[in-house]
Amino acid sequence: MSTPTLSALPIRRLTPRDLTACADLSEDRGWPREEHKWGLLLSAGTGYGIDDPQGQGLIAACVVTQYGPHENPGLSAIGMVLVAERHARQGLGRRLMRYVIESAGTTPLTLHATPNGRPLYEQLGFKVIGRAEMVRGSFNPGGTVGPVPGITTRAATAEDLTALIRLDTEVFGLDRTHMITRLPAFTDRLHVAEANGEIIGYAGMWPNMDTHVVGPLVARDTDTAKALIASLGGHTDRPLRTDIDVRHEELLAWVKANGLAPVAFNAVMASGIPELPGDWTRRFAPLTVAAG
């Protein structure tokens, strides 16, 4: 029996049972395995993949996470677009992306692009609408972080969930209940910031290989964002990593002054909308760049 051409291989839906195969594909491309993140994305989003005709796992994959009403999403985020090294530059990534774009119909799309991936996405109609800077390092406030007058931080409780969903929807611009309700199990720490008895921000910290990632980070202002990072950073011995919208210059300068160093920039891209919905001034860092 002849081996089918790459262009004839079927694209199928992935499920949480494909987690190991997705992690293997990440490793094949020199990425961390990131099983914890893959688990979240495959359960909260929709994965698409192409199987190796020789039975050697996945040779291409991506995940799409929808936000807003299930029957009529307001935004879909594309992430974890990967092609096996042995099939790189053979059109698989383009084919998978075209499939996702066609499946989305009129739903606007967004993604975070590395410099290597950006040319393909531009060819497919995506436009750069912003930038995020990844920073990483051992958080060391060095006495520069004191209590913020009028703001307290604490661990979130089950009773906070309704308020968190309400705040997140207001800031993100679309309902993300299916993501927010997964945060208590996904994160190692989930903290809220309060002022006058009202929740004005929240942030999660979740394990990723040898680091702890801070995200999502939603806050009323920069001081609140600093307080949340400081409260989370005091509960880990691992390096912290986060991806901060470059428009938040003051926060970026502060984290760099306290031990985190620049790693890379990603372009925030979109198709079908000129900018992301919601209030960027209170949206400091995503849960993960793979989910928008």
Secondary structure, DSSP 8 states (H G I E B T S, - for coil): -----GGGS-EEEE-GGGHHHHHHHHHHTT----HHHHHHHHHHSEEEEEE-TTSSSEEEEEEEEEES-TTS-SEEEEEEEEE-GGGTTSSHHHHHHHHHHHHHTTS-EEEEE-TTTHHHHHHTT-EEEEEEEEEEE----TT-----TT-EEEE--GGGHHHHHHHHHHHHSS--HHHHTTHHHH-SEEEEEEETTEEEEEEEEEEETTEEEEEEEEESSHHHHHHHHHHHHTT-SS-EEEEEETT-HHHHHHHHHTT-EEEEEEEEEEES-SS-SS-GGGEEE-S-GGG-
